[in-house]
Amino acid sequence: MGKNGFSIDVASLRSAREQTMRRVLAAGADAVRSTTRELEQDLETLVRSAVPGNLWRALKSDAFPRTGIARNPAGTVYINGGTRTKGAFSFFTTPGRVVGRDGFYLAIPTAAAGSRGRNRNLSPGEWERRTGIRLRFVYRPGRASLLVADEGTLNGRTGTFRPITRKRTQADERRGFTRGATTTPIFVLIPSVAYANRVAMQPVIDAAGAKLSGEVAKRLSL
């Protein structure tokens, strides 16, 4: 420094700037990770309080970066599951109605329909292909219509429909037993089902977004 001047330590300024930048980036990344995790927990609590069962367990979260700093940190809360799980979340978190394919009835299988196997959404067509039995439509004014199977009986142990075959009839005759044939409802048909819409998730998500800037500021003040 001369008599009437001063010098600037450029290296020190650059170092201070980089340290400040790293501090801001670290605060941002840490705030995103923390807020994302808290949002996941808040949504889990919300879903758990409104929806029976373990649907809340499907909520998971992730943040980038998992450690360290980044210029554009990001957090995501997502549904860890397939189509069935995501459909359940839609049913409980959005307004609307579930309607059958192409606007037709929704076919709800009864206990007599038996195991759904790999096809969790058992359809009347799949049941007919599996059993070789044609279903009959029964219209009931003022009540849900049915698809029924004729000439059968119910398994005493499982409650599922069993056709009365010639082989079974012959076996019954040898034992002196007469099996009474019944008409059994296999599917209940309903026009549509309203979404349950029990959980309002957006206000919780909005609150987490509003909280984020404060979390950054809090870390910078430490």
C-alpha positions in Angstrom: 0.0 0.0 0.0 1.3 3.4 -0.9 0.8 6.7 1.0 -2.5 7.5 -0.7 -3.7 4.1 -1.9 -4.5 0.6 -1.0 -4.2 -2.8 -2.5 -6.8 -5.6 -2.9 -6.0 -9.1 -2.0 -7.8 -10.8 -5.0 -6.9 -14.3 -3.8 -8.5 -13.7 -0.4 -11.7 -12.2 -2.0 -12.0 -15.2 -4.3 -11.5 -17.6 -1.4 -14.1 -15.8 0.7 -16.6 -15.8 -2.2 -16.1 -19.5 -2.8 -16.5 -20.3 0.9 -19.7 -18.2 1.0 -21.0 -20.0 -2.1 -20.3 -23.4 -0.7 -22.0 -22.4 2.5 -25.1 -21.3 0.7 -25.1 -24.5 -1.5 -24.6 -26.7 1.6 -27.5 -25.0 3.4 -29.7 -25.4 0.4 -28.9 -29.0 -0.1 -29.3 -29.9 3.6 -32.6 -28.0 3.7 -34.0 -29.9 0.7 -33.0 -33.2 2.2 -34.5 -32.4 5.6 -37.7 -30.9 4.2 -38.2 -33.8 1.8 -37.9 -36.3 4.5 -40.3 -34.4 6.8 -42.8 -34.1 3.9 -42.7 -37.9 3.5 -43.4 -38.4 7.2 -46.2 -35.8 7.3 -47.9 -37.4 4.3 -47.5 -40.9 5.8 -49.2 -39.6 9.0 -52.0 -38.0 7.0 -52.6 -41.2 4.9 -52.4 -43.5 7.9 -55.0 -41.5 9.8 -57.5 -41.5 7.0 -57.0 -44.8 5.1 -57.3 -48.2 6.7 -54.4 -50.7 6.2 -50.8 -50.1 5.2 -51.2 -47.9 2.1 -49.1 -45.2 3.9 -46.1 -47.5 3.8 -45.9 -47.1 0.0 -44.7 -43.5 0.4 -41.0 -43.1 -0.1 -38.7 -40.1 -0.6 -35.3 -39.4 -2.2 -33.1 -36.3 -2.5 -30.3 -35.2 -4.8 -27.6 -35.1 -3.7 -27.9 -37.6 -0.9 -24.8 -36.0 0.7 -22.7 -33.0 -0.1 -23.7 -29.9 -2.1 -25.2 -29.2 -5.5 -26.3 -26.1 -7.4 -29.7 -27.6 -8.0 -30.7 -29.9 -5.1 -34.1 -31.6 -5.5 -36.3 -33.8 -3.4 -39.0 -36.2 -4.4 -41.8 -38.0 -2.5 -43.2 -40.8 -4.5 -45.4 -43.9 -4.4 -43.3 -47.0 -4.3 -45.6 -49.5 -5.9 -47.3 -50.7 -9.1 -50.5 -49.8 -10.8 -52.7 -51.2 -8.1 -51.0 -49.1 -5.4 -51.0 -46.0 -7.4 -54.6 -46.5 -8.2 -55.4 -46.8 -4.5 -53.7 -43.5 -3.9 -55.7 -41.9 -6.7 -58.9 -43.3 -5.2 -58.3 -41.9 -1.7 -56.7 -38.5 -2.7 -58.5 -37.2 -5.8 -62.2 -36.5 -6.6 -64.0 -38.3 -9.4 -65.7 -41.6 -10.2 -64.4 -45.1 -11.2 -66.3 -46.4 -14.2 -66.1 -49.6 -16.0 -64.2 -50.0 -19.2 -65.9 -48.3 -22.2 -68.5 -47.0 -19.8 -70.0 -50.3 -18.9 -70.6 -51.8 -15.5 -67.9 -52.4 -12.9 -67.8 -56.1 -12.2 -67.0 -56.8 -8.5 -66.2 -60.5 -7.9 -67.9 -62.2 -5.0 -66.3 -64.7 -2.7 -67.8 -67.4 -4.9 -65.6 -66.3 -7.8 -62.7 -67.9 -6.1 -59.0 -67.1 -6.3 -57.9 -64.2 -8.5 -54.5 -65.8 -9.2 -52.0 -63.6 -10.9 -54.8 -61.5 -12.4 -55.7 -59.4 -9.3 -58.4 -57.6 -11.2 -60.5 -60.7 -12.1 -62.9 -60.0 -15.0 -66.0 -62.0 -16.0 -64.3 -63.0 -19.3 -61.3 -64.3 -17.4 -63.6 -66.3 -15.0 -65.5 -67.8 -17.9 -62.2 -68.8 -19.7 -60.9 -70.3 -16.5 -64.0 -72.3 -15.6 -65.5 -73.0 -19.0 -68.9 -71.8 -17.6 -71.0 -69.0 -19.2 -72.3 -66.4 -16.8 -75.9 -65.2 -17.0 -76.9 -61.6 -16.5 -79.6 -60.9 -13.9 -81.2 -57.4 -13.9 -82.6 -56.4 -10.5 -84.6 -53.1 -10.6 -83.4 -50.7 -7.9 -80.6 -53.0 -6.9 -77.2 -54.0 -8.3 -77.4 -56.3 -11.2 -75.6 -59.7 -11.1 -73.7 -62.1 -13.3 -74.6 -65.6 -12.0 -73.5 -69.2 -12.7 -76.1 -71.9 -12.9 -76.1 -75.6 -12.1 -73.4 -75.4 -9.4 -72.8 -75.6 -5.7 -70.5 -73.9 -3.2 -67.4 -75.5 -1.8 -68.1 -76.0 1.9 -64.6 -75.1 2.9 -63.7 -72.2 0.6 -67.2 -70.9 -0.4 -66.2 -70.8 -4.0 -68.5 -71.9 -6.9 -68.1 -75.5 -8.2 -69.9 -76.8 -11.2 -71.9 -80.0 -10.8 -70.1 -82.2 -13.3 -71.1 -85.7 -14.5 -68.1 -87.2 -12.6 -69.1 -85.5 -9.4 -72.8 -86.5 -9.8 -71.7 -90.2 -10.3 -69.6 -90.0 -7.2 -72.5 -88.6 -5.2 -74.8 -91.4 -6.5 -72.4 -94.1 -5.3 -72.6 -92.5 -1.9 -76.4 -92.2 -2.0 -76.1 -88.4 -1.9 -78.0 -85.9 -4.0 -76.2 -82.6 -4.5 -78.7 -79.7 -4.9 -77.8 -77.3 -7.8 -78.0 -73.6 -7.1 -77.7 -70.3 -8.9 -74.7 -68.5 -7.5 -73.8 -64.8 -7.9 -70.2 -64.5 -9.2 -70.0 -60.8 -10.0 -71.9 -57.8 -8.7 -72.4 -55.1 -11.4 -72.5 -51.5 -10.5 -72.5 -48.4 -12.8 -69.7 -46.5 -11.0 -68.1 -45.9 -7.7 -67.2 -42.4 -6.3 -63.6 -41.9 -5.3 -63.2 -41.9 -1.5 -61.2 -38.7 -1.7 -60.4 -38.8 2.0 -56.9 -37.3 1.9 -56.0 -33.7 0.9 -52.3 -34.0 0.2 -51.8 -30.7 -1.7 -52.0 -28.4 1.4 -49.3 -30.5 3.1 -47.1 -30.3 0.0 -47.6 -26.5 -0.4 -46.7 -26.0 3.3 -43.5 -27.9 2.8 -42.6 -25.7 -0.2 -43.3 -22.6 1.8 -41.1 -23.9 4.7 -38.1 -24.5 2.5 -36.7 -21.0 2.2 -37.0 -20.6 6.0 -35.0 -23.8 6.5 -32.2 -22.4 4.2 -32.1 -19.1 6.1 -32.0 -20.9 9.5 -28.9 -22.9 8.4 -27.2 -19.8 7.1 -27.7 -18.0 10.4 -26.0 -20.7 12.5 
